[in-house]
Amino acid sequence: MLEGNVYDVLVERGLLAQTTHAEEIRELLGKEKVTFYIGFDPTADSLHVGHFLQMVVMRHMQMYGHRPIALVGGGTGHIGDPSGRTDMRQMMTDEVINHNCECFKKQLSSIIDFSDGKALMVNNADWLLDLNYVDFLRDIGACFSVNKMLTAECFKQRLEKGLSFLEFNYMLMQAYDFLMLNRKYGCKIELGGDDQWSNILAGLELCRRKDQKQVYGMTFTLLTNSEGKKMGKTQSGAVWLDPAKTTPYEFYQYWVNVQDADVIKCLKLLTFVPMEQIREMEKWEGQQLNAAKKILAYEVTKLVHGEAEAEKAQATAEAVFAKGGISEDMPTTEIPDAIGMGVLDMLVKTGLLKSKGEARRLVQQNGLTINDAKYTDVNGVVTEDMFVDGSLIIKKGKKTFHRVTK
C-alpha cells in the first residue's frame, strides 16, 4: 500500500474533472480507508478503452488502501443510460446481460485485485429486479423533482429527439444503487465519467433525504484527444479490451499512433509511469515523441493484456515497421476466395475499412500500398501474382499493415 493521499495523485495526473466537496473528499481519503464504487452497464460483451480509464482510477484508489466496488448493471442494463446518447439503447435479453456481466468480471480482474475482500464485484440486479413498482414510486420517486431532473444535461440533449419514460427512470435507479451500496457496504463515494455528473448528484441527494447520510461524488476526465473528440475509436470500430475483438497487436498499434499532442496526456491518464518521468518527457520533441508513444503503447498493453503480450506486440511492431519486414504475428485475414475479388471488397473484408466507399476514397487519395507498391485502381481485382509466398501485404496510409492469406 502506498503512502500519501490518492486525491493529490488524481489531481496531479489530470484525472479529476468535478468533485462535489473537494476539501472534504481530500480529507476523507487522507484519514480513512474509503469504500467507493464505479458502475459498468453491460451494453456489450467487452469493456473498451473508455472504461479502461475508469479502471485505472480504481487501481490508483486501491493502491492507496481504498476499497473499490465494481457495480455491474445487471438491473440498469435492462433500461439503458441516456447520458451521452442521441438515441435509445437497444433492449437486451437476460441471457445477454448476464453473459456480458461475466465478461466484465474477467477484464476488471486484470487491473483490480479482488482477493481477500480488497475489492467487491456487485450486481445491481440483486436489488433492482425484484422491486415492487408502486413501492418504489412511493419510497424513492417521491424524493425527485421532475422539474429539476429535466435540467440535467443527460436529459436536455435527448428531449429534442424524444426521451422515453423508460430512460427517464434511469436516474432514479442509479441513485438507488448508491443508496443500497451505502447501506450494504458503507460506500461513501461514487465515481464516474464526467457525463455521469447529474446521475451522481441524484444519488447524493437520495442518500441525504432517505438516510441523512453525507456521501460524495467525483467525476474524471473523459478520454478525448486534443481536438476534443472521444478517443478509443478506429475506422473498424471501438478499441476493445477483449483480445478476440481487438488483438493485443492492434491495441498496441492504436497507442503508438496517437497524435503528438495527446501522448503526454495519455501517459498521465492511462499508465502508472511516475510523474517525474512524464515531466521529463514533456520536454521531448520530434522523434523523441515517438519513443514516448512506444512507452505509452507498451505500458497500456501490459496493463490490459499482460507483459508477455505487450512484449510480443512491441516485437511485432519493430519487425513490421522499423525493419520493414513481415512478422508472423502481424494482423492477418484469411480469404479463401480472394482471387478475382475486387480490391475494395478485400479491404472491407479485412476490417481495415468499413465500406467500399471508404475503401475507394483511400485508393483515390493514394493511401493504399500493396506489396510495397502504390495501388491506384479503384476497379482492380485481386490476382494470383499479388500473393508472394502465400501472403499479400496491405499498407493503409503510413503505419497500418495487414496481411491477407488465401
Secondary structure, DSSP 8 states (H G I E B T S, - for coil): ---S-HHHHHHHTT-EEEESSHHHHHHHHHHS--EEEEEE--SSSS-BHHHHHHHHHHHHHHHTT-EEEEEE-TTGGGT---TT-SS------HHHHHHHHHHHHHHHTTTS--GGGSSEEEETHHHHTT--HHHHHHHTGGG--HHHHTTSHHHHHHHTT---HHHHTHHHHHHHHHHHHHHHH---EEEEEGGGHHHHHHHHHHHHHHH----EEEEE---B-TTS-BSSEETTEE-BSSTTTS-HHHHHHHHHTS-GGGHHHHHHHH----HHHHHHHTT--THHHHHHHHHHHHHHHHHHH-HHHHHHHHHHHIIIIIS----TTS-EEE-TT-TT-BHHHHHHHHTSSSSHHHHHHHHHTT-EEETTEE---TT-B--GGG-BTTEEEEEETTTEEEEEE-
